[in-house]
Amino acid sequence: MSSKRLSQMSIYLIDQDAVNWDALRELLSPKRTSGQAPNCVLVIDEINRANLAKTFGEIITLVESSKRLGQPDEQETELPYSGQLLGVPPNLYLIGTMNTADRSIALMDTALRRRFTFREMRPRVDLLEPDVEGINLRALLEAMNQRIERLFDRDHVLGHTYLMGVGSFEELVARFQGQIIPLLQEYFFEDWRRIQQVFHDVDCPPEQQLIQSIALPEGVGSAGERATRFQVNPAISPAAIQKIYA
């Protein structure tokens, strides 16, 4: 065993040339215009994944517009360690993002919900390429999402990022095999027949199916029925994807 001692550092030296000092000074001491402090935005990604009641604590009350500093009903809270008073200024804006497909969204506290304005962000098909080797990614995403919404719900539709940056048919097949199909397996609890409906595979010839259904020999199924095995098509063709939206 080596005698060298390893330790996980909590503080690292930052390259001085990599720091934007002007931006840092502006952040720590923002310039004021006409006596008004500039607006500041705090973005909390996937806000619903935290225990919000514990994370926000008493600040949940202070973020209300009527209770911010300078307002008629302004309030402050005493910090437990320093004993200093803390208030939320009116120029601070909180933006929280969340994925509606996460089951944890149902656990969001009602008190927090009524202090935020909610805005639904639907998939942006206009950000996708209309033609990638003969495949319209916009029509493809719209067709799959329409079926997912009908078979499941609107909160589990595919986001446009699943098809963004696709520049070739090989990349598109890789997205289906590595991301889209595994996600639908989780959504539908491996109910392959419903996944086939999303891809419009039902009643299509095997070579045009993304999810192929293979009938097993007689006697394999229960009660005299022939069992069916499902598999991802090992040789996905452009026609198999085009027929999803055609």
N, C-alpha and C positions, 0 to 999 in steps of 0.2 A: 504494500500500500504506500502511496506517495505521502511524503510529509507535508506537501503543500496544503495550506488551509484555504478553503473556498468560503466566500461569504456573499450573500445577496445584498447589494448596496441599495439603500433607500434614497440616496442622493447621488446624482451623476453630474459630471462636469459638462456643461454645454459649450459647444464651439461658439465663441464670441461673435464670429463673423456670420453665424447662422441666425442670429437674433435680430429681428427688426426693432431696433431700439425706439424709433419714432412711434411706431404703432404701440409698443409697450407703454411708453410714457403717456400716450393719448388714452390708453385703457385705464391706467392708474390715476391719471389726473385729466379727465376729459375737458376739452375747451367749452366754454360757455358762450352762447350767442344770445345777446339781448337779455342777459340775466337768467336765461333758461338753460338748464343742463340738457345735453343731447339725449335722445331716446336710446335706451339700451335694451337688447333682446337676449333672453336666456332660453336656449333651446334644450329641452330634455327629451332625448330620444327614447322611444318605447317606455313612456312614462307609466304605463299600466303594469309593468313587470315588477315594480317596487311595491312595498307595503306603504302606500301613500299616507295613511294616517300617522305612521311613525316617522316617515321621511319629512313631511311638512310640519307636523306638530302644530303649534299655535300659529305658524305663519299662514295656515290655511284661512284664518280669519283676516289676517293683515293684507292679503292680496286682493281683497274686495276693493273695488274702486272707491266706495264711500268711506273706507277705513284707512286709506293710505295717507301718508304725510301731506299736510296742507289742506286736507278735506275737512268738512264740518264735523265729521265723526271719526277723525283720525285716532288711531290706537297704536300703542307700542307694547312690546313684550320684553321682559327682563331675561337676558341670557343667563343660563344656569351657572356658568363657570365664572365669567367676568363680571356679572352683575350689571353690565351696561344695557341700556335700552336700545331695542331694535325696532325700526319701522320700515315699511316698504314705500319707496318714493313713487310718485305718479308716473315717472318716465321709464319705469321698468316693465317690460312686456315679457310674459311667460308663454312659450310655445311648446306644447308637448305633442309628440307623435306616438301613434299606437297602431298596431296591426289588428284589425277587427277579427282576424281568424284565430287570434290567441284566445284560449278559453279564459285566461285570467282577466279579460275585459269585464266579465260579469261581476268581478270582485271590486270594481272601482266604487269607492265610497260615494254615496249620493250627495254628501256635502261638498265633495270636490267637483262633481259633475255640474252642479248649479253655479259654480264659480268660474266656469269656463264656457266659451262659445265653441261648439263643435262644428267642424266642417268636413264633409265626406270628400275624400280624394279618390275618384274613380280611375281605373287604368287609362293611361294616355296612349291610345292606339296611334295617334298622329305622330308619336315619336319613333315609330317602327318603320322599317323599310317596306315600301309597297311591292318590291320585286327583288327577291333573292333567288337567282337561278330559276325563275318561273314560279316562285311561291310568294304569295301576297301575305306577309306577316301580319298586316293589319286585319285582313279578313279572317285569317287563321285564329288570332286571339279572340276576336269578337265571336266567332262561331263556337269556340270551346267555352267561353264564358257564358254565353247564352244557355248552353246545355248544363253547365255546372250550376248556374243559378236556378234552373228548373229542377235539377235532380237533387240539389243540396240547399244552398241559399246564396244570397248576394254577397255575404261577408267572406265567402271562400273563393271568389273568382280569382283568376291568375292576374298578377300585376304585370305591367308592361316590361319590367326588368328581366323577366324570364326569356324574353325574345330580343332584348336590346343588344346591340353589338354583334348580332349574327350576320356574318358576311358571306357564308357559303352553305351549301346543303349539308356538308359534313358537320359543320358547327351546329346546324339546326338539329340534326339527328342526335348529336351529343347532348344537346339541351333536353331533348325528349327522354333519352335514356338515363341521363344522370340527374335531372331535376324534376321535369314535369311529371313523368310517369311515377317515380317514387312518391311525389307529393300527393298525387291522386290516389295512390295505394293507401296512404295514411288517411286521406279525407274519407274514402269510401270503405275503410276497413277491409281492403283487399277484395271487395266485391267487384270482380273483374267484369261482370256483365254491365255494370253501370259505367265502368271506365270505358268499355267498348262503345257505349252510347255517346260518351263525350267525344270520342274520336270518330263517330259515325262508322264503326266497324261492323255493326250488325248486318248480316245478310250480304256482306261483301266477300269476294273471293279471298282466300288466305293471303295471296301475295299483295293485296291492297289493304290488309289489316295491320294496324300497329300492335294490337293485342290479338294474337291468334288463338282460336279455340280449337282444340284437337280432341275428337271423340276417341275415347279409349275402347279397347276390345269389349265385346259383350260379356256380361257376367262380372265385370269389375265394379260396376255401380251397385247401389243398394236397391232392394225390392225390384230386381229385374231391370232397373233403369241403367242406361249406359252413362258412365261417368265422363266428365269433360275436364280436360286439363288446359290451362291457359299459359301462354308464354309471350314474351315480347318478341316481335318479329326480328329475327337476326339479320335480315336484309331489308331494312326499311327503304322503300323507293319514293321518289318524288310524287308519284301518283297516289301513294298511300297517305301522304300528308295533304296533297291538294284536294282530295275527296272530302276532307274534314269540313271545308267551307264551300266546296263547289255545289 
